Amino acid sequence: MTTPGADRPTRVLVLDHTGELGGAELALVRLCLALGPEVDVRVLLFSDGPLVERLRAAGVATEVIALDRRTSTTSRESVGRASLSQLVSLLRLVPFSWALARRVRGLRPDVVHTTSLKADLLGVVPARWARSALVWHVHDRIADDYLPSRVARVFRWAAARFPDAVIVNSEATASTLPVGTTVAYPGFGAGQDLAGPRPPLPAGRSGPVVGMIGRISRTKGQLELVRAARTVLDRHPDADFRVVGEPSFGAEEYADQVRAEAERLGVADHVTWVGFVADPSTELDGFDVCVHASPVPEPFGQVVVEAMIREVPVVAARAGGVVEILAGPPGEPALGLLVEPGDEESLAQGILAVLDAPGEARDRAVRAAVVARRRYSAARTAEVVSGVWLRAAGRAR
């Protein structure tokens, strides 16, 4: 491992397998913008995409070494299933891994920081060859209900042997790993926060707006929202539901299922499919309630934080990192309403509790914003992450 001198910042090379803009990738951009002069960060991606320009616009040196697309876009659900095509993809990794290792060694970073499961594993050999400290940043719960069991077992085994340090995005994620970790909650950027009190809801609306933001996939709960809509509309027949996001890779069939269920239940005229938006702030500002309905425990729940800092009442599934996010200060109630995951009736009752008592919901949302701004700033994330880097590089603060 190279040792940084006292006259230069610690060099950090971040590896990520995707060039798309997912939650972890947007968090990476905010992290880079918040870092101090004690570290010099460069990013190497395994595929091109909008993340490249977003990082460069933030002043971060970014390059791409392309991984075979069939490998880079393989979903976590399918990784554990053996097939001939996956064997071919593994063979394609050989020239890629060689090119990656040579580039990493040429850059001579003090720390290699990997920020996706694929990058975690593919970064092991290059980091060792470059004699760099290896830091894994784990954004996924390494559990059988979130990953194929074989993948989870392999990853837990590797986590105990290869990285010099492991950063996680929540205590929920930390609890699924067999090693000591440092929790660095993904922070929000300055531009995401309100400049003052929450603006009034748009005039001329026919009724309350219930919104959900996130990629359309089985793990996000759009189906549960559509089913809950039927119960909500029985009491609030003028309510509208806005689904913000596009189907994740391979989730087109699920998206069709959700649309078909909305038609079957007779709620389709009340559901707007917004699609992807680069900045969800405007959408959030129009919500009476922001819904998080993941039927499986999520590692964190970035959209919950984004709603909190904009003073939007939250109804969320009681599981995973979301429980941490919505925990009030000691002795105080939760900062949002928690419902049973995968239970559309429980979800409907949570939404109705907000719509039927808007004053209480407003007070809770204001309290949530105060706590979220203190806990979840990108500056705080940067302080924790850079501290791990400096210690891993042998340069403790």
Secondary structure, DSSP 8 states (H G I E B T S, - for coil): -----TTS-EEEEEEES--S--HHHHHHHHHHHH--TTEEEEEEESS-SHHHHHHHHTT-EEEE----HHHHT--TTTTTS--HHHHHHHHHHHHHHHHHHHHHHHH--SEEEE-SHHHHHHTHHHHHHTT-EEEEEE-S--STTTS-HHHHHHHHHHHTTS-SEEEESSHHHHTTSSS--EE----B-GGGS-SSS-----TT-SS-EEEEES-BSTTTTHHHHHHHHHHHHHH-TT-EEEEE--B-TT-HHHHHHHHHHHHHHT-GGGEEEEE--S-THHHHHT-SEEEE--SS--S--HHHHHHHHTT--EEEESSTHHHHHT--STTS--SSEEE-TT-HHHHHHHHHHHHH-HHHHHHHHHHHHHHHHHH-BHHHHHHHHHHHHHHHTT---
